[in-house]
Amino acid sequence: MLLRMSNLFVRTLREDPAEAEVPSHRLLVRAGYVRRVAPGGYAWLPLGKLVLDRVAAVVREEMAAIGAQEVSLPSLLPQERYETSGRLAAFGDDVFRLRDRRGAGYVLGPTHEELFTLLVKDLYGSYRDYPVTLYQVGTKFRDEARPRGGLLRGREFLMKDAYSFDLDDEGLRRSYDAQREAYIRVFDRLGLDYTIVAAATGAMGGSGSEEFLAPAPVGEDTYVACTACDYAANTEAVTTPAPAADQATRPASTVFDTPGTPTIESLVAYANSVGAGGRTDWTAADTLKNVVLRAGDSLLVIGVPGDREVDLKRVEAALYPVTVELFDDFAAHPDLIRGYIGPQVLAKLGIRYLVDPRVVPGTAWLTGANEPDRHAVNVVCGRDFTPDGTIEAADVRAGDPCPACGQPLALRRGIEIGHIFQLGRRFADAFGLDALGPDGQPVRVTMGSYGIGVSRVVAAIAEQHHDERGLSWPASVAPCRVHVVAAGKGEQAEAAQRLASELASRGIDVLLDDRPGLSAGVRFADAELLGMPLVVVVGRRLAEGYVEVRSRIDNSRTDVPVDEVVELVSTRCGG
Amino acid sequence: MLLRMSNLFVRTLREDPAEAEVPSHRLLVRAGYVRRVAPGGYAWLPLGKLVLDRVAAVVREEMAAIGAQEVSLPSLLPQERYETSGRLAAFGDDVFRLRDRRGAGYVLGPTHEELFTLLVKDLYGSYRDYPVTLYQVGTKFRDEARPRGGLLRGREFLMKDAYSFDLDDEGLRRSYDAQREAYIRVFDRLGLDYTIVAAATGAMGGSGSEEFLAPAPVGEDTYVACTACDYAANTEAVTTPAPAADQATRPASTVFDTPGTPTIESLVAYANSVGAGGRTDWTAADTLKNVVLRAGDSLLVIGVPGDREVDLKRVEAALYPVTVELFDDFAAHPDLIRGYIGPQVLAKLGIRYLVDPRVVPGTAWLTGANEPDRHAVNVVCGRDFTPDGTIEAADVRAGDPCPACGQPLALRRGIEIGHIFQLGRRFADAFGLDALGPDGQPVRVTMGSYGIGVSRVVAAIAEQHHDERGLSWPASVAPCRVHVVAAGKGEQAEAAQRLASELASRGIDVLLDDRPGLSAGVRFADAELLGMPLVVVVGRRLAEGYVEVRSRIDNSRTDVPVDEVVELVSTRCGG
């Protein structure tokens, strides 16, 4: 393929587009790969479409290699399917809904578990039919509250979604592992740096789940990675090691006046100033903070050490599918004294109480006394209150101990490029997907689902492969392997033309800058902005029989005899 | 590629699916190529997806060959773009609309003229940038009132839509001709029989337009083809040759009583019975039927010879973008006497009157007298009434004269597989798309748009390539070129396996029937249903060293030595 810039539908921009917040977005727009045409909706211009197609091709090859079969389902899906699965409510405003001319309700498919379950139920009946893994590469729609980062979080995007169907847990595990290995090969081939992290199962339900995150400063996902071992997890999925139960005998709890101390900070300062409980070394970690939430239709109080905040994303992941929000209406609950809530009365009030895993039996806390301006010391877990259970609700911080090895965790940011789930039988239960077993008895099928954000992957590659001058595509996804630039006119332009044709005739995809009337400087700047892996510059030394081969990846420059350059470039392109 | 039926996601059905009305739908479902998952929405199963991909690949190759550049635009499009172009109203209920979480209005793109116009405006400025032709292959959505025929008329379908941008009419003509030639190559390669017909421009506006119709009894489009010359046209676009003006001198028109004759039939019978105007040979063709329509906000009367019906599709094509419906509210218009309307009073009533081209000046008619139970004879066009113009409103019939040569026309049915339009400057006007000319003056750009219904083409191929036993794919789109079937087990199955692998290793796509425990009869029936062009049967004569090669296309059967079959099949597959 030989693309000529003189008639290619591409225009490079010197200025950053106003709406672009992140490097990938800025550069993909400036280099003419994509263009915004709607909120969260992008046009792929010819060079961008080539990158997108190359990413999709790698994904398809690796899916085929593990025996996954490609199909294609519609986007406009009857709403009742998502009601049956219970996900219409779970997606809430994130799903686009519409009605047809007869008033029937539809959603624009945000992900297709329901339809794939029904499709397999439709075709398959016997245990002999299983296992099967199906996938599609298609457009997905989500009504994001805040589309951002260009392709990183759009409202319409290209996704590979695969679904595995197995007869038992071991089969599901095998299908899951095959996808996991395929994902590793896909992301390796795409030149992405990535981390596989344990994930919360969130809106998908199910049990085991991992995310593939491409580390990037602009990533929306925060995850932890151990500084010593290979543990990594999404913050929603991090588990907190529980200390051993505290066996010490504690004095009885006592209540004391703490005027004007509704915050942890004011409480600690006051407690130290009066030597509460005979101590003057109180810290926030010695206090028990009780946060009131509305969880679905009920109240819920969560107790965490006072030096931690409650992270609502972690709470929602733990309580899924229940949605939660901070409770604010203390006027309606005179028993709950804002700023002075202690766990001692919650059981009596019939309010569910969950605690951070650090709040183990025997631990003693400085906490509210459920009266205005009063707190209590030596409030002992298991003696003065009994939680209804534990919950991963406290924020995760750099330096927290690794649940695997105890060494400090680091916090990182990444772009979610892939997500693999063991769904289990949730959707098979919802739609009654059974296989007739060898004994004539129905066997409930167990499923996995596996996504790759194909368009987001393009942005993730751009985030990881650029510098201040432009993009720098890995060879596996570059629109063209070689960019041929003539620095001057006349003979140089003719030689460039000739070289480009020769390279193309060897099956190498070539971009030729044959635009008339531009300076060499503009051409070089555009070559760096556009980011093909190799740039062949035909310049002044052509007169001596030399051209220059530049690597966009390592910025090396080599003068090469003009009659050797086709051979050399072919070799470097693996041909 | 080697597909094994033992694990391929396909199930053949012996029974016709209840909802399938047409052969392509019936066979594509029975053979496991597609499956209905929503009203007008189909899942493409693995074999169907392969056919769809092959059709799309041919389209892409021919688009690239004429220099059209591939891009990809979103489906979720801001409604105001379609308001600006005036098409939101024109599409009416045919377009799906929705609101996002903030209440902003969107349409699901039914076709993308607006967005492509804006995209080109966004990137291009100078006359030097032109011409350019862009295209995409993507999902389109239309809220069809009556989705039917499976893939023939869905609500969500795959389409190739291309858009050309030129500086002048001659350029547009060149771009249009290039697309027309590309379409001819595409449909030839796809093995389709098709006719190119002159088309009405309908909802697209613009001037020149042609449709590519694949003749099929189930086709929704009626078109005419001359029995003598090569004239062909969509019925909306057929023109009626006007007879020469009638120079005869006619007696003055006279009104007479015609009690109880509100229909043409009753009028003709009565006129003959009383010898009206001294004649007893009245026929419906001698009467002038006046049909009242509501066209937009106004009334419109259309006059046609009484032996013709008014075809509202032709009227709408002629009056586009005005929508029309039959007028029914005669109570509100006491001046219009239902069943007895004549053109004599329409000018006075201020009602627009258009006539069939056969109603030329000087022709005399038997028509209504605008009084209950009264008609008039010798009502002469140009003397007793003067139409406001002519309109192609009358139904077209087999035997009507060809507008090109005057010989009889035949009526045919076809499937619209492609449509090419010279849009002209309509969208450039709506969005202000100008190129800066060499003299610094803006030049308004002129456009064409060119569609191929990629998913519908799959159905059209199936309509034209099947028999009572199943599908019969042209080699260019068959999922596999060869279907290898072992009639028996043991050695026959092993030999089939081996042959399939050898063929696949030569780059031939092979489908192998390796399903356990089926009779040879079931396998043969499935091979005929699935429709690969060549079937290699490994049966009893394997013992003597022979296998059978069957052509699904001409049903020929040849015994071939087993050690020659790979070579023979490779040759027949062009390898």
Interface residues (C-beta under 8 A of the other chain):
Chain A: N7 L8 F9 V10 R11 G32 R35 V37 A38 P39 G41 Y42 A43 W44 L45 P46 K49 L52 G67 Q69 E70 V71 S72 L73 P74 S75 L76 L77 P78 D93 F96 R97 L98 D100 R101 A104 Y106 L108 L115 L118 L119 D122 L123 Y124 V132 L134 T139 F141 D143 A145 R155 E156
Chain B: N7 L8 F9 V10 R11 G32 R35 V37 A38 P39 G41 Y42 A43 W44 L45 P46 K49 L52 G67 Q69 E70 V71 S72 L73 P74 S75 L76 L77 P78 D93 F96 R97 L98 D100 R101 A104 Y106 L108 L115 L118 L119 D122 L123 Y124 V132 L134 T139 F141 D143 A145 R155 E156
